[in-house]
Amino acid sequence: MNKYLQAKQEEFNKAVEFFKKEIAHLRTNRVNPNILDSVQADVYGAKTPLNGLASITVPEARSMVVAPWDKNIIKEVEKAITAADLGLSIVNEGDKLRLIVPLLTEENRREIAKKLSKKLEDARISVRQIRDEIKSDIEQAEKNKEINEDDKFRFIKELDEEVAENNNELKKTRDKKEEEIMTI
Protein backbone atom coordinates (compact mmCIF):
# COMPACT_ATOMS: atom_id res chain seq x y z
CA MET A 1 0.00 0.00 0.00
CA ASN A 2 1.39 3.40 -0.96
CA LYS A 3 2.06 6.17 1.54
CA TYR A 4 -0.69 8.43 0.16
CA LEU A 5 -3.30 5.74 0.68
CA GLN A 6 -1.91 4.77 4.09
CA ALA A 7 -2.10 8.37 5.27
CA LYS A 8 -5.87 8.46 4.65
CA GLN A 9 -6.72 4.81 5.44
CA GLU A 10 -8.13 5.80 8.82
CA GLU A 11 -10.54 8.21 7.12
CA PHE A 12 -11.92 5.39 4.95
CA ASN A 13 -12.44 3.29 8.08
CA LYS A 14 -14.17 6.18 9.85
CA ALA A 15 -16.54 6.71 6.89
CA VAL A 16 -17.58 3.04 6.93
CA GLU A 17 -17.95 2.95 10.73
CA PHE A 18 -19.98 6.16 10.70
CA PHE A 19 -22.35 4.61 8.15
CA LYS A 20 -22.77 1.50 10.30
CA LYS A 21 -23.47 3.65 13.35
CA GLU A 22 -25.96 5.81 11.46
CA ILE A 23 -28.02 2.90 10.15
CA ALA A 24 -28.12 1.18 13.53
CA HIS A 25 -30.70 3.82 14.50
CA LEU A 26 -33.05 2.87 11.67
CA ARG A 27 -36.03 0.88 12.85
CA THR A 28 -36.69 -2.70 11.83
CA ASN A 29 -39.45 -5.07 12.91
CA ARG A 30 -37.17 -6.31 15.70
CA VAL A 31 -36.75 -4.41 18.92
CA ASN A 32 -33.26 -2.95 19.10
CA PRO A 33 -32.13 -0.72 21.98
CA ASN A 34 -29.66 0.96 19.60
CA ILE A 35 -32.47 3.09 18.19
CA LEU A 36 -32.35 5.02 21.48
CA ASP A 37 -28.62 5.82 21.19
CA SER A 38 -29.25 9.22 19.61
CA VAL A 39 -31.86 10.26 22.20
CA GLN A 40 -30.70 12.90 24.67
CA ALA A 41 -32.76 14.18 27.58
CA ASP A 42 -32.44 17.71 28.95
CA VAL A 43 -31.82 16.99 32.63
CA TYR A 44 -29.62 18.50 35.33
CA GLY A 45 -29.07 21.51 33.07
CA ALA A 46 -27.46 19.57 30.21
CA LYS A 47 -28.35 17.29 27.32
CA THR A 48 -27.48 13.77 28.47
CA PRO A 49 -27.62 10.55 26.42
CA LEU A 50 -30.46 8.28 27.49
CA ASN A 51 -28.13 5.33 28.14
CA GLY A 52 -26.38 7.52 30.73
CA LEU A 53 -29.63 8.16 32.62
CA ALA A 54 -31.45 4.85 32.57
CA SER A 55 -31.20 1.14 32.07
CA ILE A 56 -32.69 -0.07 28.79
CA THR A 57 -33.91 -3.66 28.63
CA VAL A 58 -35.81 -5.76 26.10
CA PRO A 59 -38.12 -8.04 28.10
CA GLU A 60 -40.30 -9.02 25.14
CA ALA A 61 -40.02 -9.21 21.38
CA ARG A 62 -42.17 -6.11 20.78
CA SER A 63 -41.21 -3.81 23.66
CA MET A 64 -38.40 -2.16 25.60
CA VAL A 65 -38.30 -0.88 29.15
CA VAL A 66 -36.47 2.33 30.03
CA ALA A 67 -35.98 2.61 33.79
CA PRO A 68 -34.35 5.92 34.82
CA TRP A 69 -32.00 5.59 37.77
CA ASP A 70 -33.40 8.82 39.17
CA LYS A 71 -37.21 8.50 39.21
CA ASN A 72 -37.59 12.31 39.31
CA ILE A 73 -36.48 12.67 35.67
CA ILE A 74 -38.98 10.26 34.13
CA LYS A 75 -41.00 13.11 32.53
CA GLU A 76 -37.87 14.57 30.87
CA VAL A 77 -36.88 11.13 29.58
CA GLU A 78 -40.38 10.58 28.21
CA LYS A 79 -40.31 14.01 26.57
CA ALA A 80 -36.94 13.26 24.93
CA ILE A 81 -38.12 9.92 23.53
CA THR A 82 -41.30 11.55 22.20
CA ALA A 83 -39.28 14.37 20.61
CA ALA A 84 -36.97 11.86 18.91
CA ASP A 85 -39.98 10.74 16.81
CA LEU A 86 -38.96 7.10 16.59
CA GLY A 87 -42.48 5.82 15.97
CA LEU A 88 -42.69 4.10 19.36
CA SER A 89 -45.72 4.00 21.64
CA ILE A 90 -44.76 5.16 25.14
CA VAL A 91 -46.50 3.94 28.29
CA ASN A 92 -45.49 5.66 31.53
CA GLU A 93 -45.70 3.08 34.32
CA GLY A 94 -44.71 5.51 37.08
CA ASP A 95 -41.16 4.37 37.73
CA LYS A 96 -40.32 3.21 34.20
CA LEU A 97 -41.33 3.69 30.58
CA ARG A 98 -42.50 0.85 28.40
CA LEU A 99 -41.80 1.48 24.72
CA ILE A 100 -43.97 -0.59 22.40
CA VAL A 101 -42.71 -1.10 18.87
CA PRO A 102 -45.64 -1.26 16.45
CA LEU A 103 -45.39 -3.48 13.40
CA LEU A 104 -44.08 -1.66 10.37
CA THR A 105 -46.47 -1.29 7.47
CA GLU A 106 -45.29 -1.84 3.91
CA GLU A 107 -45.29 1.93 3.41
CA ASN A 108 -43.19 2.50 6.57
CA ARG A 109 -40.68 -0.16 5.50
CA ARG A 110 -40.29 1.46 2.08
CA GLU A 111 -39.81 4.87 3.70
CA ILE A 112 -37.11 3.52 6.03
CA ALA A 113 -35.45 1.77 3.07
CA LYS A 114 -35.33 5.15 1.27
CA LYS A 115 -33.62 6.70 4.32
CA LEU A 116 -31.17 3.80 4.28
CA SER A 117 -30.35 4.41 0.60
CA LYS A 118 -29.85 8.12 1.30
CA LYS A 119 -27.42 7.31 4.12
CA LEU A 120 -25.57 4.90 1.80
CA GLU A 121 -25.23 7.62 -0.82
CA ASP A 122 -23.90 10.03 1.81
CA ALA A 123 -21.32 7.44 2.88
CA ARG A 124 -20.27 6.86 -0.73
CA ILE A 125 -19.85 10.60 -1.21
CA SER A 126 -17.54 10.68 1.84
CA VAL A 127 -15.47 7.83 0.40
CA ARG A 128 -15.33 9.57 -2.98
CA GLN A 129 -14.15 12.83 -1.37
CA ILE A 130 -11.36 10.99 0.44
CA ARG A 131 -10.43 9.34 -2.88
CA ASP A 132 -10.30 12.74 -4.61
CA GLU A 133 -8.00 14.12 -1.91
CA ILE A 134 -5.60 11.19 -2.22
CA LYS A 135 -5.67 11.33 -6.03
CA SER A 136 -4.82 15.04 -6.03
CA ASP A 137 -1.95 14.34 -3.58
CA ILE A 138 -0.59 11.66 -5.93
CA GLU A 139 -0.90 13.93 -8.98
CA GLN A 140 0.78 16.78 -7.11
CA ALA A 141 3.64 14.46 -6.10
CA GLU A 142 4.16 13.54 -9.75
CA LYS A 143 4.19 17.22 -10.77
CA ASN A 144 6.78 17.89 -8.06
CA LYS A 145 8.87 14.98 -9.42
CA GLU A 146 8.56 13.07 -6.11
CA ILE A 147 7.21 10.04 -7.97
CA ASN A 148 7.37 8.98 -11.61
CA GLU A 149 4.43 8.43 -13.97
CA ASP A 150 4.44 4.63 -13.50
CA ASP A 151 4.20 5.03 -9.72
CA LYS A 152 1.37 7.52 -10.17
CA PHE A 153 -0.70 5.04 -12.19
CA ARG A 154 0.10 2.18 -9.80
CA PHE A 155 -0.87 4.29 -6.78
CA ILE A 156 -4.12 5.39 -8.43
CA LYS A 157 -4.92 1.77 -9.26
CA GLU A 158 -4.34 0.79 -5.59
CA LEU A 159 -6.54 3.71 -4.57
CA ASP A 160 -9.37 2.63 -6.87
CA GLU A 161 -9.17 -0.93 -5.51
CA GLU A 162 -9.42 0.40 -1.94
CA VAL A 163 -12.41 2.58 -2.86
CA ALA A 164 -14.14 -0.39 -4.51
CA GLU A 165 -13.49 -2.48 -1.39
CA ASN A 166 -15.01 0.20 0.86
CA ASN A 167 -18.02 0.64 -1.42
CA ASN A 168 -18.58 -3.13 -1.41
CA GLU A 169 -18.51 -3.18 2.39
CA LEU A 170 -20.99 -0.30 2.50
CA LYS A 171 -23.28 -2.10 0.04
CA LYS A 172 -23.15 -5.39 1.98
CA THR A 173 -24.00 -3.54 5.19
CA ARG A 174 -26.87 -1.73 3.48
CA ASP A 175 -28.21 -4.96 1.93
CA LYS A 176 -28.19 -6.71 5.31
CA LYS A 177 -30.00 -3.81 7.00
CA GLU A 178 -32.51 -3.55 4.13
CA GLU A 179 -33.29 -7.24 4.51
CA GLU A 180 -33.97 -6.68 8.24
CA ILE A 181 -36.23 -3.75 7.43
CA MET A 182 -38.23 -5.51 4.73
CA THR A 183 -38.68 -8.77 6.69
CA ILE A 184 -42.15 -9.05 8.15
N, C-alpha and C positions, 0 to 999 in steps of 0.2 A: 504494500500500500504506500502511495506517495505521500510526501510530507504535507502537501496542500490538503489532501483528503483527510489525513490523520488529524490535522489541526482543527477541522470542523466536524469530525466524527461524533463528538459528544452532542453537537447541535442536532444531527440526524436522530440520535437516540432520544433526545429530549422531545423532538417533534412527534415521534412515534409514541412515546410514553404519555405525552400530553393528550394525544388523540384517544388513547386507551382510557385515560382518566376521565376525559370529557364524555365518552359514550357510556361509561359505567353509570352515569346519572340518568340515562334514558330508561324509561319504564318498559318492562316486559310483563308477560302474564305471571311471572314468578315474583314472589316477594323478595326484595333485595335491599338490605339496609343501606347499601351504597347510595341509593337515590337521595338519602338525607345528608350526604356529605357536604353538599353546598349550602345547606340551610344554616343560617346564623341568627341567633336570637339577640335582641337588644336588652341585655340584663347587666346589672351592676355598673351601668354607665358605659358599656362597651359592647360591640358586636362580638359574640362568642359562638364558635361552632357548636352545633347541637351535640355532637359526640363528646364535647368537653363539659356538658351540663347534665347529661342524662345517660342512663343505660338504654341501649336499643336492643330488643330481643325479637325473635320471630317464633312465637309459640305455635302458630298454625300456618298452613299453606297460604292463606289469603289475608293475613293480618300481621301487624307489627305492634309492639308495645314500647312506648317511650316513657320511661320513668325518671323524671328529674330528681337529682339527688337532693335539691332544695325544693321542697313542696311549694314554697312561696312564689316560685317563678313559673308555675305551670301555665298561667294565662299568657305570659310572654312567649313561652315555647309554642303554645298552641297558635298564637298570632303569627309567629315566624313560619311555622309549617303551612298555615293557611296562605300566607303571603307568597310562599315559594311556588304555589300553584302547580302542585305535582299530581293533581287529579285523585287525591286520596280522600276518603271520608274519615273525619276525625270525631272520635267519641271521647269526651272528657269524663273519666271515671273518678274524678276527685283527686286521687294521688298519682294518677298516670293517665297517659293518652293512648287510646287504642286506634291505630290507623288501619282502616280497612281498604284493601286494594280491590277496586271493582274490576270485573273482566273487561278487557279491551274489546271494543267493537272493531269491525273490519276497517271502518273509517279512521278510528284512532290509531290502529296499527299502521295504516298507510301514512298517516300524518307523522308518526314517530319515525317511520322508515325514511321519509323525506328529510327530517331533521338529521338523521344519521348520515344520509348522502351528502347533506350540506357540510356536516362536520368533517366527512372524509375529504371533500373538495378543499376545505380550509387547510387540512393537514397536508394534502398534496401540494398546495400552493406554498406552504412553509418549506417543504422539502425542495421544491423547485427554486425558491429564493436562495436557499443554502447552496444549491447546485450552481446557480448563476454567480454567486460570490466566489466560489471555488474556481469556476471556469475563468472568471475575469482575473483572478490571482495567477492562474497558470498562464494565461495569455500575456499578462503583464511581465511575468518572469521570462517568457520567451523574448519579448520586446527588449528587455533589459539584458539579454544574452546570458541569463542565469541558467537556462536550460535550452537544449536544441529543439528543433522542430519535431524530431522523432519522439523525444521525451514528452513534448506537449501532447501529441496525439495519443501516446500510450496513457498518459495521466488522465486525459479526457475520457478515454475508453474505460479506465478503472472507475472514474467518477460516474459515468453513465450506468455501469454495472451496479454500483452502490445505490444509486437512485432507484434503479429498477427493483433491487432487493427490498429497499424500504417501501416502495409503492406496493410491492407484492404482500409485504407484511401488513400494511395498512388495509389492503383489500381483503386479506384473509380474516383480519380482525372484524372488519365491517360485515363480511358475509356471515360470520359466526353470530354476531349480535343481531343481524337482520333475521336470521333463522329463529333466534330466541323471541324476537318481537312478533314474527308472523305465526309462530306456533300457537295453536289454540289450546 
